Amino acid sequence: QQYVPEGRGAPPAAPPLYAGEYESEAGFGAELLQAYVEQGPNGCAAIFRASVADDCPALEDELAEFLQRHPRLSWIKHVHDAALAPSDASAAASLTGAARALYGWGLAAGGDGGVLDRKVMLSLGKLCHHAAFLRDAPPHSDDDVAAGPAPTAPPVPGVLLAVDASEREEWRAVGVAAADDEHYLLRMQEKLPWLCKAGGAAAPAEALLESLLATAASPALCAERHVSQEEVLKLSLDVAHKSAWRLGDSARGRAARSERLVRVLAAAANADGQAWLHISSRLRSISETGLRKALLEGGTAEHAAGDPRPLLLWSLLAWEADKRAGGGGGSREVVSLHGPLLGELLAALGRVDDTALRSTLQRAQTEAEAAAAQEEEEEAAAA
């Protein structure tokens, strides 16, 4: 304790260890680690060395918190730890930590992360995810393969991500299939740059859906962007399907997933609204062949006078039925108007009490499923 002569007041304050120490909310450890990062590769290498925490145990918690805020560094540290791990279980835990950091960055809400950066992060995350599983998985012999499919990697728990249109964040477990779905959405933005946010940043699913539906509603915009209405609506369905895992399986999540699908189907129905009403008005007298022709060629004189094209809603129903028939639906929600989705669609169209349109849409769904089954049979016979 410093001796203070009586009457001379307190001693002068100690000089700061670094500029702005007394004004900074962060501790000395965080400032020190940030200084390492600002030194570039050599400074980052110093952070990764085990001696940092060994030489200064007080930095261990600070280092863990710092790396959590810097996933681009965190995953490298985890991989480094996995390479030096004393056991397979310890290595798997470190690789899972790397996957968690990479998924967290690739799936982060908001921000200005570019499409390519997020694609790279998700790809590396999947690689670490698989590596963690294989490092600690039991051996899988040829006999096991004959007995059934190989086991898959369990989801990585504890990833913070946005779960709905409001970008509300929750801690979630992320599986490889979910990462694949998100990767697909990034590839979509890479091929269609007008879907990205300003500056080329990746857009969230809700923004993608809004942009696609706005484009589908404007033939002029479709022409300007060199896409057809049908293509844009199919991409809209893909967005609804591929982003569904974020919404979860709660009642709220199921309602949100259904609402997205209905928005796409309603957009398709509204694009050919008069054609559907025309078919509905003569549904009782129309034959199966006549109905199929109306669905495939637009159903009205206006469409028939130009280049015939299928009704857009019919195209979506047939496309979804074809995916289910061919076993390529994967984890996609079942899009069928032989269930609750029909009532929600009619409500979105403002025609809940239109029994003729209800019957027309149900018959269109039946025709879509029959066409998909027929195509599957023909492909099987050809094979």
N, C-alpha and C positions, 0 to 999 in steps of 0.2 A: 504494500500500500504506500502510495507516495505521500511524503510528509508535506503538509501545506502550512506554512507559517501563519500564525494567527494574524487576521486582518488583511491577508493578501488574496482572499477569494479562492475559487476552485481552479484546479490546473486547466490549462488549455486542452481542448478535445484532441484526441489522437487523429492524425491525418487519415483520410480515407484510403483503404487498400486499393481501390480502383475508382475511376471517375463515376460520380453519381451514386456511390454506395449508399449514402444516407437517404437519397430520394427513391431508390429502387425498391420495388415490392418483392423482387426475387432475392433469395439468399446468396451468399458468397459462392456456394457450390454451383448453383445454376449459372451464375455469371462466369464462373471459371469454365464450365462445360461449354457455354456459348462462345467463349473466347477460343476454345479448342476448335469448334466448328468453323469459326471465322478464319482460322489458319489454313483451311482447305484440307486436302487429302492427308497431309502429315498430322494435322491436329485431330482429324477423325480417327486416324490409325491409333493415336494415343488413347482416345476414348475406348477403343475396342480392346486394347491390351488389358489383360486381367489385372496387371499391376496397379491400375488406377484405383480400383476398389480395395486391393490388397494393401497398397501403401497408405491409403486414406479411407479406413472403414467408414468414417462418417459420411463419405460421399456415396455409399452404396444405395441408400434409399433415394438420394437426390438424383443419382444416375438413372435409376429405374424410372422415376417420374419424368426425367428429362427425355429419355428415349421413347417413352410412351407418347410424348408430344411431337416426336420426330420419327415417324415410321420409316422414312427413307434410311435412317441410321439404325433404327431398332432391329429391323429384319436382318441386317448384315451382322449385327452383334449376336443375334440368336443363332444364325448359321455358324458363326465363328465358335460360339459356345458348343454347338452340336458336334463340330469337328473335334473338339477336345473333351467331349463328354466321356465319363468313365463307364457308362453302360448304355445299352440300346434304349432303355426306358428314359434315361436322362436326355439322350440325343433326340428321341421322339418328342419329348416335352419342349425342347428348345426349338425344334423345327415347327412344332405347332404354334409356338410363340411367334415365329417368323411369319407363318401363314396368317396368323391373327393380325399382325401389324400391316401386312401387305393388303389383306382384305379390307381392313379398316380404312386405309388410304384410298384404295380403288373404289370403295363403295361410299365414301364420305358424302355427306349432304352438303349441297351448296359448294362454295369455294370456286376457284378458277382452274381446277385441274383440267388439263387438256385431254382430249380423247386418247391420243397415243400414250400419254403418261399413265392413264388409268388402265388402258389395255395391258401395258407392260406390267403394272403392279398386280393386276388380277392373274396374269399368266404366271408370274413368279409365285404368287400366292398359291395357285393350284399345284405348281411344282413342289413347293415346300409341304403343302398339304399331303400330297401323295407320298413324298419322301418320309414324312413323319409316320404315316400309316405303315409303309413297307418296312421301316426300321424296327418297328415294335410288333409287327403282325406275325402270327404263327406261320411256319413254312406251309406252302401251298403246292402240293405235288400234282402230277398229271392225273392221278386217280381222283383227286379232289375236283379237277376241272371236268372230268367225265361225270362226276356225280352232280354237278350243278355249277352255276356261275360263281366266279370268284367273289369273295366278300369285298365290299367297298369301304372306303375311308369314312369314318364317322364325321359329322359336322364339327367345325371348329367353333367352340363356344366363346362368348364374351366379345363379340364384334359390335361396335357401336355404329348404327346406321339409321338413315331416315326410313320410316315405314309407311308414310302416306303422303298425300298431296301437300299437307301443311309442313312437311319435312320434320314432323315430330320424330325424335330420336329414341331408340330403345336398344338395349343390349340383346343381340340375337346370336343364334348359332347359324353358321354359314356352311352349307354343304358344297361339294364340287359341282353338282347340278345347278345350284343357284349361281355360282360363279360363272358357269357356262352361259346361263341365261343373260347375266349382266354383260358378259363379253359380247354376246350377240347384239345387244342394244348399242354398245360402243361401236361395233363394226358397222351397224346401220348408220350411225352418225358420221362415220368415216367416209362411207360411200355417198351419203347425202348431206353435205356440209351445211345446207340451209336448216338442218334440224338442230345444229349446235347453238349454244349461247353466243353472245357477242364475244369476239376475240377467240373463237374456236373452243371455248370451254365446253365440257360435256354437260348435257342437259339432263335433268331428272326425268323419270318416266312420265309423270303427269304433264310436263312441258312438251315432251315428245308427242304424247297423245293429242294434246290441244293443237299443236302445229300440224300434225298429220290430218286431223279432222277438218281443220280450217282449209287445208289444201284440197281435200276431197270434195269440199262443198263448193269449190270454185274451179270449173273447167278451164278458165283462163289461167289460173295459177298452176294447174296441172300441166298445161301446155308450156308455160314458162319454165317450169322445173323438169320438163321432159319425163313425166310419169303419168300413168293413166289413173283414173279414179279407182278402178279395181285394184291396181297395185298398191295405191296408198291406203285403201281400206284394209287390205290384207296385212300390210305392215302395221296398221293400227291394232288389228287383232293380235298380231305378234307381240306388240308392246304390252297389251293387256295381259296376255298369257305369261310373258317372260318376267314381268314385274310383279306377278301375283304373289310370289313367295314372300315378298316384303310385307304384305298386308296381314300375314298370319292366318290362323284358322279360327279366330274368335268370331262371335256373331258380327262384330263390327267389321272385321277383316273380310268375312264372306260377303257381307253386304257391299263393301267397297269393290271387291273383285267383280261381283255381278253388275254393279253400276257401270263399271268401265266397259264391260262387254256390251251392255245394253246401249250405251252411247254410240258404240261403233255400229251395231246392228241398226239402230234408229237412223244414223246418218246414211247408211246404205238404203234403207227403206224410203227415206225422204227424197233421195235423189231420183227415185222412180215412183214417186207417190201416185201420180195419175195412172200409171200402168197397173199398179196393184189394185187400185179401186176399179179399174176397168175389168180386170180379171175377176174380181170379187162379184161384180154385178152380173156376170154370166157363168158363175161357177157351177150352178146346178146343171147347166146344159153342156158344159164343155167336157170333152172326152179326155182320157189320159194322154193321148197323143197330142190333142190340142193344147192341153195344159203344159206339156213339156215344151211344145213349140213356143208358146207364149212366154215361158220362163227363159228360154234360150234366145229369143229374138226380141225381147222388150215388151211385147204385148200390146203396143198401141201403134196406130197408123203413123204417128210422128216418128217413132223409132224405126218402124218397118220401111219407111220411105228413105231412110239413110242407111248406113252400114249397120246391119243387125248386130246386137250385142246382148248377152244375157243380162237379166235384171241383176243389179249389184248385190242385193240381199241374197238372191238365189245363188250367186257365185260364191258368196261367203259360206252359206250353208253347205253347198256341195263340196267346197274346199275343206271345211272342217270334217264333214262326213267321210271324205276320202282319206284324211289323215287317220281317223279312227279305224276305218276299215283296213288300212294298210299297216296298222300297228305303229305308226309314226307319230302318234299324238303325244307320247311321253307323258309329262306331268301337266299337259294342257287341260284347262277346265273343259268340261263337256259343253259344247255349244249346240243345243237342240231346242227346238220350239215345241217338243213334246213334253214340256214340263213347266216349272214356275217362270222360266225365262220369257215365255210367250206373254204372260200377263204383264210382266215388267216392261216388255217391249211395247205392247199396246198402250200401256199407261204413258210411256214416253212419247208415243205418237198422238196421244190425246184421243184414242179410239178404244177405250176399255170396253164399251158396250157394242162395238161393231162385230156382231157375230159372223157376218159374211167374211170380213177380213181375217178374223180369227181362224175360220175354217180354211180359208185360202192359204194362210201361212202354214197351217198344220199339213195341208196337202203338199205344199212346196217342200217342207221338211221331209215328208215321206218320199217324194220324188228324188230329193238330194241323196237320201240314204240308199234308195234303190239304184240310182246311177252309180254311186260309189261301189256298191256290192257287185254290180255288173262289170264294172271296170276291173275290180279285183279278180273276179272269176276269169275274165279274158286274159289278164296278165298271167294268172296261174296256168291257164291252158297253153298259152304261148311258151311258157317256160318249160 
